Amino acid sequence: MRIKTFDTGTQFADWRHRNCERCALRWRDNRYFCLIERALDEAYIGDGYVDDDIAARMGYSDTEYTWDCPERITR
């Protein structure tokens, strides 16, 4: 199953800012270190959907605007 985790590009950007940009596993040196970030980027340039396992790993909530990623390692 696939899930659309964000309704708008703004929600996507806010979630990335709260989580990916503050994470030690963020995109750097021209490569991905996190499968969640990679899947979200692919969804952003694609159809907006991620696999349900990615949504579960990112702690997807359909009731919150943005939330903490359980896999974030604060840098």
C-alpha positions as YAML, in Angstrom:
chain: A
units: angstrom
residues:
- id: 1
  name: MET
  ca: [0.00, 0.00, 0.00]
- id: 2
  name: ARG
  ca: [1.12, 3.56, -0.63]
- id: 3
  name: ILE
  ca: [0.35, 6.64, 1.46]
- id: 4
  name: LYS
  ca: [0.40, 10.34, 0.62]
- id: 5
  name: THR
  ca: [2.09, 11.71, 3.74]
- id: 6
  name: PHE
  ca: [1.71, 15.43, 2.98]
- id: 7
  name: ASP
  ca: [-1.10, 17.46, 1.47]
- id: 8
  name: THR
  ca: [1.13, 20.30, 0.24]
- id: 9
  name: GLY
  ca: [4.72, 21.06, -0.62]
- id: 10
  name: THR
  ca: [4.80, 23.38, 2.39]
- id: 11
  name: GLN
  ca: [3.99, 20.51, 4.75]
- id: 12
  name: PHE
  ca: [6.75, 18.47, 3.11]
- id: 13
  name: ALA
  ca: [9.24, 21.32, 3.50]
- id: 14
  name: ASP
  ca: [8.27, 21.93, 7.12]
- id: 15
  name: TRP
  ca: [8.68, 18.23, 7.99]
- id: 16
  name: ARG
  ca: [12.07, 18.08, 6.24]
- id: 17
  name: HIS
  ca: [13.21, 21.20, 8.09]
- id: 18
  name: ARG
  ca: [12.08, 19.80, 11.45]
- id: 19
  name: ASN
  ca: [13.62, 16.37, 10.88]
- id: 20
  name: CYS
  ca: [15.97, 15.76, 7.95]
- id: 21
  name: GLU
  ca: [17.85, 19.03, 8.14]
- id: 22
  name: ARG
  ca: [18.50, 18.49, 11.86]
- id: 23
  name: CYS
  ca: [19.52, 14.84, 11.46]
- id: 24
  name: ALA
  ca: [23.03, 13.40, 11.33]
- id: 25
  name: LEU
  ca: [21.83, 11.08, 8.54]
- id: 26
  name: ARG
  ca: [20.74, 13.93, 6.24]
- id: 27
  name: TRP
  ca: [21.72, 14.18, 2.58]
- id: 28
  name: ARG
  ca: [25.37, 15.22, 2.27]
- id: 29
  name: ASP
  ca: [28.40, 14.55, 0.12]
- id: 30
  name: ASN
  ca: [26.02, 13.99, -2.80]
- id: 31
  name: ARG
  ca: [24.41, 10.88, -1.32]
- id: 32
  name: TYR
  ca: [21.61, 9.64, 0.89]
- id: 33
  name: PHE
  ca: [22.25, 8.14, 4.32]
- id: 34
  name: CYS
  ca: [18.56, 7.75, 5.19]
- id: 35
  name: LEU
  ca: [16.00, 5.71, 3.26]
- id: 36
  name: ILE
  ca: [13.16, 7.86, 4.62]
- id: 37
  name: GLU
  ca: [14.67, 11.06, 3.23]
- id: 38
  name: ARG
  ca: [15.30, 9.39, -0.11]
- id: 39
  name: ALA
  ca: [11.74, 8.05, -0.32]
- id: 40
  name: LEU
  ca: [10.30, 11.46, 0.56]
- id: 41
  name: ASP
  ca: [12.39, 13.18, -2.10]
- id: 42
  name: GLU
  ca: [11.29, 10.62, -4.68]
- id: 43
  name: ALA
  ca: [7.66, 11.16, -3.63]
- id: 44
  name: TYR
  ca: [8.08, 14.93, -3.86]
- id: 45
  name: ILE
  ca: [9.24, 14.81, -7.46]
- id: 46
  name: GLY
  ca: [6.86, 11.94, -8.25]
- id: 47
  name: ASP
  ca: [3.26, 11.34, -7.23]
- id: 48
  name: GLY
  ca: [3.55, 12.29, -3.55]
- id: 49
  name: TYR
  ca: [3.14, 8.73, -2.26]
- id: 50
  name: VAL
  ca: [5.51, 6.60, -0.18]
- id: 51
  name: ASP
  ca: [5.29, 2.92, 0.72]
- id: 52
  name: ASP
  ca: [3.46, 2.24, 3.96]
- id: 53
  name: ASP
  ca: [6.63, 0.88, 5.58]
- id: 54
  name: ILE
  ca: [8.35, 4.24, 5.01]
- id: 55
  name: ALA
  ca: [5.32, 6.08, 6.42]
- id: 56
  name: ALA
  ca: [5.44, 3.84, 9.50]
- id: 57
  name: ARG
  ca: [9.18, 4.37, 9.96]
- id: 58
  name: MET
  ca: [8.76, 8.16, 9.78]
- id: 59
  name: GLY
  ca: [6.00, 7.99, 12.40]
- id: 60
  name: TYR
  ca: [3.36, 9.21, 9.93]
- id: 61
  name: SER
  ca: [0.42, 10.95, 11.54]
- id: 62
  name: ASP
  ca: [-2.65, 12.00, 9.61]
- id: 63
  name: THR
  ca: [-3.74, 14.21, 12.52]
- id: 64
  name: GLU
  ca: [-0.63, 16.39, 12.95]
- id: 65
  name: TYR
  ca: [0.78, 19.01, 10.61]
- id: 66
  name: THR
  ca: [4.36, 18.02, 11.41]
- id: 67
  name: TRP
  ca: [5.86, 15.57, 13.86]
- id: 68
  name: ASP
  ca: [9.21, 14.21, 15.03]
- id: 69
  name: CYS
  ca: [10.75, 11.41, 13.00]
- id: 70
  name: PRO
  ca: [11.48, 8.45, 15.30]
- id: 71
  name: GLU
  ca: [14.69, 7.73, 13.39]
- id: 72
  name: ARG
  ca: [16.10, 11.28, 13.59]
- id: 73
  name: ILE
  ca: [19.54, 11.46, 15.13]
- id: 74
  name: THR
  ca: [19.92, 15.06, 16.19]
- id: 75
  name: ARG
  ca: [23.25, 16.48, 15.08]
...
